[in-house]
Amino acid sequence: MSYSNQMLFVTCAEYNRWRPYSEMLTYKPLTNNEVTATSRHYVDRLFDPDPQKVLQGVIDMKNAVIGNNKQKANLIVLGAVPRLLYLLQQGSSSSELRAECAVVLGSLAMGTENNIKSLVDCHIIPALLQGLLCPDLIFIEACLRCLRTVFISPVTPVQLLYTDPTVIPHLMSLLSRSQRTQEYITQIFSHCCKTPEHQTVLFNHGAIQNIAPLLISPSYKVRMQALKCFSVLAYENTQVSMTLVNVLVDEELLSQVFVRMMQRDQPIDMQLTAAKCLTYMCRAGAIRTDDSCIVLKALPCLVRMCSKERLLEERVEGAETLAYLMEPDVELQRIASVTDHLVAMLADYFKYPSSVSAITDIKRLDHDLKHAHELRQAAFKLYASLGSNDEDIRKKVAFTQQYTHPYPDAFRNVSVSSS
C-alpha cells in the first residue's frame, strides 16, 4: 500500500470511528475504495493548470455536495478543504473562483459536526476572516455566510472570533455594506457572545450604535438577528442595559421599539425575543419593575408564550424568561398569578410526551420526548418564582395542581422558599 493510500485509509478509519450514531443509521462506513471511486475526480480537478477548469470543478463540486452529507464527508477525507482554502487565499485566483470556494466550504460546514471539526482543524476561520479584507462584496458575503455556519455550530470554539483584536471592529465596519452582511454579522455576534468579556468587547467596539439602526431594517431577518444581539448583550449586564435605555432609533426610545415588536401581529420569535430584551434590562436595573412596558407589555407577552397554542420550544423559553423576570419582585408575581390563568396553564407542561398509543407520527413522538424534560423543568422554575414570596400564591399553586396535575401528590405539601 502506498503512503498516500495508507494515510487515506487511516483517515477513513478515524472518520468512521467518530461518526455520529444518527449518521451510522443512514450510511455505511466509508471504505478506501468507495472514497477513491466516487469522489477523487472532484478533488483532482482542483489541481488542473487551467483556471477555467478549476472554476468549473469547484462549481461541479458545489452541486455534488448540496444535501449530500456522504459526499461532503468523502471530499473532506480526500483533502478537498486545504486545496479550497489555498485557492480562496490566492491573490491570483479570480473573484468568482474565490467566491465559489467559500460557497463550497459553507456547504461542507452544513453537514455533520464532524465536518465542522475538520474545517476548524484546517484553520478555515482565520482564512475566511482574512478574506473579509477583500473589497469584492460577493466574496465578502460568501465568507460571512460560511463563517456564520461554522460559528453557530456548538462544536466551534467561539473564542476564535476574539483572538485577533482587529476582527470585531472590521466586522462592525462591514455592517453597512449590505443586508446580507448585516444578517450574517449580527447572527455571528449573537451566537459568539457567551461571557461578560465578550459583551464588553462588543460594547467597546460600538455594537449598540452600529446595530440599533438595524432594528428598523426592511429585512425581517436583519431585524430579528439585531434583536437577538441586544438580547445577549443585555443579559445580566448593567452597563449595556443602562446604555440601551437611552438609545434612540429613528427618534424613538429603544424600549418602545421593543414594545412594538411584542405586538400580537408580529412573528412569535420576534415577540419573545423583544420580551427577553426588556426582561434583561429590567433585571439589570435599567427599567423599573412597575414600568408600563414591563407590567402591561413584557409580562403579558411572556404569559402568552406559555399557552398550549405555542410550540413546545416557545413555551419553555417563555416560562423560563417569565420566571427570571418576576423572581425578585412580589408585585410582578401577584400580577402574573392572575394573568390569563397562568397557574392552570402550567398544568399542560406536564402532559408531554403524549400517550404513545395516541401518536401515529413518530416525528411528533420524538419531538415530545425531546422536550418533555425541558417543559417540566421550565414549569417548576416558574412555580418556584411565582411562589417565592407570597404564601397565598403558594396555596393557589398547590390547590390548582392537586386537581390538574397528573401526579397531584407531588404538590400536596408544596412550599417554595426564597433563596
Buried (B, 14 or more C-beta within 10 A) or exposed (E): EEEEEEEBBEBBEEBBEEBEEEBEEEEEEBEBEBBBEBBBEBBEBBEEEEEEEBBBBBBBBBEBBEEBBBBBBBBBBBBBBEBBBEBBBEEEBBEBBBBBBBBBBBBBBBBBBBBBBBBBEBEBBBBBBBBBEBEBBBBBBBBBBBBBBBBBBEEBEBEBBBEEEEBBEEBBBBBEBBBBBBBBBBBBBBBBBEEEEBBBBBBEBBBBEBBBBBBBBEBEBBBBBBBBBBBBBBBEBEBBBBBBBEBEBEEBBBBEBBBBBBEEEBEBBBBBBBBBBBBBBBBBEBBEBEBEBBBEBBBBBBBBBBBEEBEBBBBBBBBBBBBBBBBBBBEBBBBBBEBEEBBEBBBBBBBBBEEEEEBEEEEEBEBBEEBBEBBBBBBBBBBBBBBBBBEEBBEBBBEBBBEBBEEEEEBEEBEBEEE
